[in-house]
Amino acid sequence: MLKIVAPLLFAFSIFAGNCPPDLLSFGIGAYDLYRDRYRTFEFEIEYKFHVKAFKSPNRYLEFRPLIGAMATAKGTFYGYIGINFDLLFFDHLHFSPGFAAGYFTPGKGKNLGYPLEFRSGIELGWQFSDWHRLGFHFYHLSNASLGNRNPGEESLVLFYDIPLVKGFPFIREK
């Protein structure tokens, strides 16, 4: 019996490991990067977390659901939920393709044509040994032709992720 149980426990320990901490992300950047007429400053905040049911088999690939909000200096607002696929190279370089969907309102900024907008993008950053991250996020926002208009927009954002670990004002139980 021990010959069967021991290898199973060992395999489970390799795949189960500790999850990286949840992250609180702050970003600032350029909204509608390619069009001078609508270009403005953008601010965003995201909570990137883990769902234990979707635990990755290793520390180099993480499925990280997220919830966030973006606002511009012209009153545009986008609230969204989505998922990132965090890939870690050389223990520090992180690359994350991701997708989100959410509610959009243009304010006094560019009208994207529909209240439901989809965001697809990539993050490239450096993950420090203490889980903090610094990098760039490039994404495209579009309504996938659900509305009569679908001009879309692209943003480039500088972000900083703060790990939510014990000792920080937010407590994360392991």
Buried (B, 14 or more C-beta within 10 A) or exposed (E): EEEEEEEEEEEEEEEEEEBBBBBBBBBEBBBBBEEEEBBBEBBBBBBBBBEEEEEBEEEEEBBBBBBBBBBBEBEBBBBBEBBBBBEBEEEEEBBBEBBBEBEBBBBEBBBBBBEEBBBBBBBEBEBEEEBBBEBBBBBEBBBEEEBEEBBBBBBBBBBBBBBBBEEEEBEBEE
